[in-house]
Structures are given as C-alpha cells and as structure tokens.
C-alpha cells in the first residue's frame, strides 16, 4: 500500500485522493476501478470531479480495524494509478 492512503480509526477505513491532468485520465481510472470492484466483489465509496477521485475503503461491519483484505485492495487500487499521479 502506498503512503498516499490515510488510515482512519473510527470507523476503521482507508482514504485517498488521486489527482489527474484531465478528464480523460479520470474516466479511464474510474473504468479500471469499476472492473476491479466487480472482479474483487468489493465496492469502495468513490466520488469524483473533472480531475480527481476520492476513494474510501471501509472495514467490514464486524471488523474494527484495517485488515489484510483492505490492504490488499488498496494495493490493487494503487496499481491502477498512473505512476506520475501517486498523490493524496
């Protein structure tokens, strides 16, 4: 998991914002993220504007901490971000 994720304790979650240079990059990222969500059966909260995406990964209802599954998913999301866009 990159250092671009913020760990929140209550409730347990990971948060990240990714900046893009234009809408085309944002749209491409969102499409890849949608494919990842479907393949992993995990659906993070995402909001976006023209050149940014905010992502929140929540723990499962019965978990009070960030688990291995969430960290693994954060790593998979990191792989979707162009190297030049590894920002908060």
N, C-alpha and C positions, 0 to 999 in steps of 0.2 A: 504494500500500500504506500502510495507516495505521501510525502509530507504535506500535500495540499488538502488533505482531509482534516477537518476539525472534529475532535472527539467531544461529544456532549454526554453528560452523565444522567440527567433527569429530564425526560426519559432517555435511556441509552440509545445513541444514534451517531451516525457519521454525517457530516455536511461538507459540501464542496461547491464552489462556483468556478465555472470554466468560461473564459473569455475567448471569443473568436474574432477574426478580422472582418468577416462579412456574413450575411445571412446564409449564403450557400454552405459555408463550413458548419454553421449552427444546424442547418437542416440535415446535412449528412451525418453529423454526430447523433442527432435525435433519431434518425432512421436506424443507425447501428445500435443505439441504446435500446430501441424498441425490439429489435431482433434478439439482442442479448436477454432482455427481460422475458421474452417468450421462451427462449431456449432454456433458461435457468428457472423459470416459473417464480420469478421474484420481481416485484414491481415497486421500484422506489418512487418517492414523491419527487417530481421534477417540475420546475417552472422555467420559463424561458422568455427572453426578449430577442430582439433582432440579432444581437451579437453576444449573447451569454446564455448559459444554462446553469441553474441552481439545482443541486441534487441532494436529497436527504435519504439516507438508508436507515430504516428503523429496525430495532430488535424485534424478535417475535414476541407475541403477547405474554408468554410465560417466562421471558428472559429479562433480566435487569442489567445485563452487561453486553458488551460488544463481543460476539462470538466469532469463531473461525469462519463460519459461513458468510457472515457480513464482511469480514476482512477479505475473504476470497473474492466476493462480488466486487468490492471496492477495487481490488487489483484488476479484475476484468474490465471494470469501467475505465480505469487508468489507461489500459491498453487501447481504448477507443479514441483517446485524446491525442491529437497530433503533438509530436514532441515539442514543437515551438509554443504550444498552448498550455503547458503544465502550470497553470496559475490558480490562485484562490478564487 
